[in-house]
Amino acid sequence: MALMFSIEALSKPDRVTLLDVARASIRHGLDHGQALPVHLEDYPETLRVPRATFVTLDIGGQLRGCIGALAAYQPLVQDVAAHAYAAAFEDPRFPELRVDELPKLDLHISVLSPPELLQFGSEAELLAQLRPGVDGLILQFRHHRSTFLPSVWEQLPDPYIFLAQLKQKAGLPLDFWSPELQAERYTADYFGAADRV
């Protein structure tokens, strides 16, 4: 059995700082057309280590943008600034964020653990390994690839439906199965505006 990587939750001050950076990056994007420049020396070491993140934007409970990376490739605070800007202005599913939408915007950040490759011989074996409410899942079959963050369990609490919808997101049939199908799971430290108080 592969070792399950987990991540230590960020402190409340670090969470607040990242939420502030994300909002500032979006504001900077509205004013200057690019992500907020990040000066690493202004941030604690905990925010300068490479981490993979997703930034999710909602307005009135409706998704307004979500962009991120599944592998760490830059310092955490830079990753959040870049993905907040991209979620607001580069998510192909949505038009660019307008200035009048900024006050209504809810921001959520997911800081991901390194993914763990799952071993399974059938869909039932894969489903048995999933931990609803805990695991994010990456599904891959040849050039098809998609992920659901752990927060998606709130909308899709049934593991079978969660997996079927993830297949559909990857461009595969809902009932698709192949021995070549690969799956990785990860956890996420997920936080938003409610963590400020």
N, C-alpha and C positions, 0 to 999 in steps of 0.2 A: 504494500500500500504506500502510495506516495505521501510524503510529508505535507501536511496542510499548513501553508503559510498564513499567519494572521498578522495584523498590524495593531500597534498600540494606538489607542485613540489620542488625537491631539488635545492639548490643553484648551480650556475655554479662551484664554487670551489669543492663542494661535488661531483658533477657529474664527474669532471676531476679526483678527487681522486679515485672514484670507477672504472673509466675506466683504470687508472694506476694500481690499485690493480688487476683487472681482467687480464690485459696483463702480469703483474708480476707473477701472479699465474700460467698462462700457461707456461711462461718461466721457472719458478721454476719446473713445472711438467716435462718439457723436460730435465732439468738438474738432478732432484732428484726423479722423479716418484711419486710425491705427490703434493697436493695443497700447496700454500704459507701459512706458519703459520702466523696468524694474532694476533698482540698484541693490544688489544682494547684500552689500555691507550695511544696509539700513534694517535688515531683518535678522532675527535670531537663527542660530544654527539649525534648529528644528524645522525651519521653513526653507532652508537652503539645500537640504538633502534631495536627491532625485526621487520623485514620486510620480506615479501616474494618477491623473485626475479626470473627472468629468464635471462640467458645469451645466446645470439644468436651469432653465428660465421658465417661469410660469406667470400667467396673468389670469386672475380670477379662477384659478384651479385648472386652467388649460395650458398645455405645453406650448411654449413660445420659442424654444430653441434648446438644443442639447448637443454639446460637442465635447470630445475628450479623447484620451489615448489609453490603450490597454497596457502599454509598457512604459516604464519610467525612462525619460530621455533628457530631462532638464530639471533644474531645481524646482521644488514644489511651488514656491511663490510665483515663479515665472510661468509655470504650467497653468496655474489658476488664472493669471492675468491674460495669457494667450487664449485659453479656452473660453473665458468669459466674453472676450471680444468676439471670438469666432461664433459662439452660441448666439450672440446678438446680431451679428452682421453677415455670417457666412454659412449658416445652416441652410442647405438648399431647399428644405421643406417650407421655409418661411421667408417673407420679405424682410429686408433690413429693419431693425428696430427703429421706431420713430421717437423723437425727443419727448412727445407727450405720453409715451408708454412707460418711460423710466420710473415715474413715481408709483406706478401700479405693479412694478416688476417684483416677483418673488424669486430670490436666488437660492439655489441649493448646490452644495459641493460634495462630491464623492471622492474620497482619497482611497485608491485601490491597493490591495495587497498583491504581491506577485501571483499570477495564475498557477493553478495546480492541474496537471493533466489527469483526467479521469480514465480509469480502465473499466471497460464494460463490453459485454458480448451481445447485448440486446437492449431494446428500448426500456424494458422493465428494469434491467440492471442499472441503467443510467438514471431512471426516475427514482429508484430506491436510494441513490446516493445524494440526491438533491435535498437541501435543507431550506424549506420555504421561509422567506423572511430574512435569510442569512446569506445565501449564495447568489452572486452574480454568475452568469453563465455565458461562455463563448462557445458558439457552435461553428464548426467548419466542415465543409465538404467540397473538395477541390477548390474552385475559385469562389464558392459561396461562403460568406462569413458574416456573422452578426453577433451582437451581444445584448443582453438585458442586464441592467444594473439590479442590485438586490432590492432597491426601492420599487421595482416593477411588480414585486409580489403583492403590493398593496392593491393593485388593479387586477392581478391574475393570481389569486391564491392557490389555485389547483395546479399541482405540478404537471399533470398531463396537458392542461391548456397552456400553461406557461411555456412548456417545451414546443407544443404545436405552433403557438404564435411566434416563437423565436425562429422556428423553421421557415414560417411564412415570411418573416422579416428578412431572412437570408435568401429569399427567392426560391424556396423549396416548397413542395406540397406539404400540407398539414400532416399527412400520414406518412411522410417520407421516411425510409429506413435504408441504410447501407452499412456494411461492415467497415467501410472507409470513413464513416462519420466520426469526427473527433469532437471532444468536448473538454473544456477547461472551466474550472470554477475559481472564484475569488471572493473575498469579502471586501467590504467598503466601510470606511468611517464616513457617515453621511450626516450632513448638518446644514441648517439654514437659518433664517432670521430668528426663529424661536430660540436658538442657542445663544442669542445676544443678551437675553434677559435672565 
